[in-house]
Amino acid sequence: MRPGPPDWRPGASRLAVETRARLLSDIRSWFSQRDVLEVETPVLSRAGNSDPNIRSMSLESPARRYLRTSPEYSMKRLLAAGFGDIFELGRVFRAEEKGRFHNPEFTLLEWYRCGWNYLELAAEVTELIRCCGKGQFDGWPVQRWTYHDMFIAQTGLDPFQCTEADLADAAAERGIRAGALSHPEWLDLILSEVIEPNLPGETITVIHDFLPEQAALARIRPDNPPVAERFEVYLGQLELANGYQELTDANEQQARFEKETKTRQARGEEKAPIDLNLLSAMRHGLPECSGVALGVDRLLMALLKLEHVDAVLAFSADRA
């Protein structure tokens, strides 16, 4: 039997498309009122993302270029050039498995505040969410937890002290089994499978101060124990935003890039070229700043109370 013709129709309703247009307009107005400059940075770059947990897409013609997984590196070059507070609203690409909350091409809002600390920025994220969700999210309470306290409250384990075996046992007790995972990989698995599903509904939750090995591009504060100055924001159980007190030390950033590259190589994965332009900009001088990335498609899902990202995309990867 011959297959039928492809379904050419959009996956999103007209209401979803109209709501997206209003949301993008509201976001731009919100930043304009706060004198935050909108910028556009390249979608294609010579460098890829070295984070072993993120897979970049690339094009081969005429020379290899990587589709951005975030505008972060280019935006930091603008910060180093003295542009001040900036935001970008645009498409990014990640070669992740498609799922309920994931499409390989998606809309990301990223912004940076010079002279702000990461907890001030986390508070601004909640303001933006409430503004965009007037009549829906503006009455939701905000709860703030350190990663340490949230992990203990939900699992009884201290994430800074427990071993991989402790985490594997805690996961198995809850019916979660996995192969050989590193300590940070176990933590991420338990966060997604145990902690996130138990976050309260109709609440904005901010989790902050992660383990140093979860720092990514965040600064590490030398507490006892040291913590990564990083936060995540959830709408109910939906992870929406991820922010940092940005690392400004170019040598430390280069060391992290090189460590990530070694992790990729140990896994037999492709080595992504390091962004030398970013390192040069940081050596010139990245101002003290905090930055955050927010998933616009997920925010739209929450606004419309939809269960699958395909319902807010005119054409998802399956229809493109």
C-alpha positions in Angstrom: 0.0 0.0 0.0 1.3 3.4 -0.9 1.7 5.9 1.9 -0.8 8.7 1.9 0.2 12.3 1.2 2.1 14.1 4.0 0.1 16.1 6.5 0.9 19.7 5.3 -1.3 21.4 7.9 0.2 23.3 10.8 0.3 21.6 14.2 -0.6 24.7 16.1 -4.0 26.3 16.2 -4.6 29.9 15.1 -5.1 30.8 18.8 -1.6 29.4 19.6 0.0 31.4 16.7 -1.8 34.6 17.8 -0.8 34.1 21.4 2.8 33.6 20.3 2.8 36.9 18.4 1.3 38.7 21.4 3.9 37.1 23.8 6.8 38.2 21.6 5.4 41.7 21.4 4.9 41.8 25.2 8.5 40.6 25.9 9.9 43.3 23.6 7.8 46.0 25.2 8.8 44.8 28.7 12.5 45.1 27.9 12.1 48.4 26.0 10.5 49.9 29.2 13.6 48.9 31.1 16.1 50.3 28.5 17.5 46.8 27.7 18.8 46.8 24.1 17.6 44.1 21.7 20.5 42.6 19.7 20.8 40.0 16.9 23.8 37.7 16.8 24.9 35.0 14.3 23.0 31.8 14.0 26.1 30.1 12.4 29.5 30.0 14.1 33.0 28.4 13.6 32.8 27.2 17.2 30.4 24.6 18.6 29.1 24.0 22.2 31.7 22.0 24.2 29.2 21.1 26.9 29.1 17.3 26.8 25.4 17.4 27.7 24.4 19.5 24.6 24.8 18.3 21.0 25.3 20.9 18.3 24.0 20.7 14.7 26.3 21.8 11.9 26.4 22.6 8.2 29.2 21.5 5.8 29.0 24.0 3.0 31.1 25.9 2.0 33.0 25.3 5.3 31.8 23.7 8.5 29.7 26.0 10.7 27.8 25.2 13.8 24.2 26.2 14.4 24.0 28.0 17.7 22.6 26.2 20.8 22.4 29.6 22.5 23.4 33.2 21.6 25.5 33.3 24.8 29.0 33.4 23.4 28.2 36.2 20.9 26.2 38.2 23.4 29.2 38.1 25.8 31.4 39.6 23.1 28.9 42.5 22.9 29.0 42.8 26.7 32.9 43.0 26.6 32.5 45.7 23.9 30.6 47.8 26.3 27.0 47.4 25.0 25.5 47.2 28.5 22.2 45.4 29.3 21.1 43.4 26.3 18.6 40.8 25.2 18.0 38.5 22.2 14.9 36.7 21.1 15.5 34.1 18.4 15.9 30.6 17.2 18.4 28.1 18.5 19.2 24.5 17.6 20.1 21.4 19.6 20.4 17.9 18.3 18.3 16.5 21.2 15.8 13.7 21.0 12.4 15.2 20.2 9.9 14.9 22.9 7.0 16.5 24.8 9.1 19.5 25.8 11.8 19.4 23.1 12.0 20.4 19.5 15.4 20.5 17.8 14.7 24.1 16.7 13.1 26.4 19.3 12.8 30.0 20.4 15.0 31.2 23.2 15.0 34.5 25.2 18.4 35.4 26.6 19.3 38.5 28.5 22.2 40.0 30.6 22.2 42.6 33.3 25.5 44.3 34.1 26.3 44.9 37.7 23.4 42.6 38.9 23.9 39.5 40.9 22.2 36.2 39.9 19.5 36.3 42.6 18.5 39.8 41.5 18.2 38.4 38.0 16.1 35.4 39.2 13.7 37.9 40.8 13.4 39.7 37.4 12.7 36.4 35.7 9.7 36.0 38.0 8.5 39.5 37.2 8.7 38.9 33.5 6.7 35.6 33.9 4.0 37.4 35.9 3.8 40.2 33.4 3.4 37.8 30.5 0.9 35.8 32.4 -1.3 38.5 33.8 -4.5 37.0 35.1 -2.8 33.6 35.2 0.7 33.6 36.8 0.6 37.0 38.5 -1.1 35.5 41.6 1.2 32.5 41.9 3.5 32.5 44.9 7.3 32.3 44.6 9.3 29.8 46.6 13.1 29.8 46.7 15.2 26.9 47.6 18.9 26.2 47.6 19.8 23.1 45.6 21.2 21.6 48.8 18.0 22.1 50.8 15.6 21.1 48.0 17.6 17.8 47.4 17.6 16.9 51.1 13.9 17.7 51.5 12.9 15.5 48.5 15.4 12.6 48.8 17.0 12.8 52.3 20.4 12.9 50.6 23.0 15.7 50.8 24.0 16.3 47.2 27.4 17.7 48.2 28.3 14.7 50.3 26.5 11.6 48.9 28.2 9.1 46.6 27.2 7.7 43.3 26.2 4.5 45.1 23.9 6.5 47.4 22.3 8.2 44.5 21.9 4.9 42.6 20.2 3.3 45.6 17.9 6.3 46.1 16.9 6.1 42.4 16.4 2.3 42.6 14.1 2.7 45.6 11.9 4.9 43.4 11.9 2.5 40.5 14.6 4.4 38.5 17.4 2.4 37.1 20.3 3.5 34.8 23.7 2.4 33.7 27.0 3.7 35.0 26.5 7.4 35.6 28.8 10.1 37.0 27.9 12.0 40.2 26.5 15.0 38.3 24.6 12.7 35.9 22.9 10.9 38.8 22.0 14.3 40.3 20.5 15.5 37.0 18.5 12.2 36.7 17.1 12.4 40.2 16.3 16.1 39.7 14.3 15.4 36.6 12.7 12.1 37.7 12.1 12.7 41.4 12.3 16.4 42.4 10.7 18.2 39.4 7.5 16.1 39.4 7.0 16.9 43.1 7.3 20.6 42.7 4.1 22.4 43.7 1.6 23.4 41.1 0.6 27.0 40.5 3.9 28.1 42.1 7.0 29.7 40.7 10.0 27.9 42.1 13.5 29.2 42.1 16.3 26.7 42.8 19.8 28.2 43.3 23.4 27.5 44.4 24.3 24.3 42.6 27.3 22.0 42.9 30.6 23.3 41.4 30.6 20.4 38.8 27.2 21.8 37.6 28.6 25.3 37.1 28.7 25.3 33.3 29.5 29.0 32.6 28.6 30.2 36.1 31.0 31.6 38.7 31.9 29.4 41.7 31.7 31.0 45.1 34.3 29.7 47.6 31.9 28.8 50.4 32.3 25.7 52.6 31.4 23.8 50.5 31.9 25.9 47.3 28.7 26.5 45.2 28.0 27.4 41.6 26.2 30.7 41.5 23.5 29.4 39.2 19.6 29.3 39.3 16.7 27.5 37.6 13.2 28.8 37.5 10.1 26.5 37.3 6.5 27.2 36.5 4.8 24.4 38.5 6.8 21.3 37.4 8.0 22.9 34.1 11.6 24.0 33.9 11.5 27.4 32.2 14.8 29.3 32.7 18.4 28.8 33.6 20.7 31.6 34.8 24.2 32.3 36.1 26.4 34.8 37.8 28.6 34.8 34.8 32.2 33.6 34.9 34.5 36.5 33.9 37.9 34.7 34.3 39.1 33.8 30.8 41.7 31.3 32.1 39.1 29.5 34.1 36.7 29.4 31.2 39.4 28.0 28.9 40.1 25.3 31.5 36.5 24.4 31.7 36.2 24.2 27.9 39.2 21.9 27.8 37.8 19.7 30.5 34.5 19.4 28.6 36.4 18.5 25.4 38.2 15.7 27.2 34.9 14.4 28.5 33.5 14.4 25.0 36.5 12.5 23.7 36.3 9.9 26.5 32.7 9.3 25.4 33.8 8.9 21.8 31.9 12.0 20.8 32.9 14.7 18.4 35.3 17.4 19.6 33.6 20.8 19.2 35.9 23.7 18.3 36.4 26.0 21.3 35.1 29.6 20.8 38.4 31.6 20.7 36.5 34.8 20.1 34.7 34.4 23.4 38.0 33.8 25.2 39.6 36.9 23.6 36.6 39.0 24.6 36.8 37.7 28.2 40.6 38.6 28.3 39.7 42.1 27.1 37.3 42.3 30.0 33.8 40.9 30.5 31.9 43.1 33.0 30.5 41.7 36.2 27.0 40.5 35.1 24.3 37.9 35.4 22.6 36.2 32.5 19.6 33.9 31.9 18.0 31.9 29.1 14.3 31.3 29.0 12.4 28.8 26.8 9.7 30.8 25.0 7.9 27.8 23.6 7.6 26.3 27.1 6.2 29.6 28.5 3.7 29.6 25.7 2.7 26.0 26.6 2.1 27.1 30.1 0.1 30.1 29.1 -2.2 28.0 26.9 -2.2 25.0 29.3 -1.0 22.7 26.5 0.7 19.3 27.1 3.1 19.1 24.1 5.4 21.6 22.5 4.1 20.6 19.0 0.9 22.4 19.9 2.6 25.8 20.1 4.8 25.3 16.9 3.3 26.0 13.5 5.5 23.3 12.1 7.5 21.1 14.5 10.4 19.0 13.3 8.1 16.2 12.2 6.2 18.6 9.9 9.1 20.8 8.7 
